[in-house]
Amino acid sequence: FIMQDTLEISRGFPSIVSLKFLDTVRIAKPALLLLEAVDYDGTLSMVTVGWDESFTDTLSCNKSSFSEVFRYTYSTSVNEYRMVRVNITDNNGLQTDDSIMVFIHDINQVTE
């Protein structure tokens, strides 16, 4: 009698390593959002950033790691909070989501 064991290796979900704004976000000025992601067992295939104003950036990717600064200019919502949503998909179709809240400052408002 020969016993055979089958080892199943589970596919890992892609990971968001960093998600942050690089400076104070102001109305009518480009907001700079840094997104860094990695897929430890394959490659990333798609990256989506939803800016909460009916605008979405979508990039195709074919690398195991990803680093990009996204730019978006808010034209409404001064002195309000907005939610920015991020989705990354890997070559196995697995997805990871995250979000970050941002406050839209007046163009002349002084912040510390």
C-alpha positions, 0 to 999 in steps of 0.5 A: 500500500502506497500512501500519497499526500497532496499538498495544496499551496494556497494562493496569497492575496495581494497586499497594500503596503502603503496608502497615503497622501503626500501633502495637504489636499487642497481644492483646485490643486493636485492631490498626490496619493502614494500607493505601494502594493505587492503580490508575494506569490505572483503578479499584480494585474490591475490597480483601481483608485476611486476618488469619490467624485465619480472618477476612477483611475485604473492601471494594468500592471504585470509586476510583483510589486507596484509603486505609483503616485496618483494625482487628482484635483478636487473641484468640489467639496471644500472643507469636507471629507471624502473617501478614496477607495483602492482595489488591487487584483492579482494574476489569480483574480484575488483582490484586496481593498482599502480606503483612506479618508481625506479632508479637502482644505480651502486653497488659502487655508493654513495648516500645520 
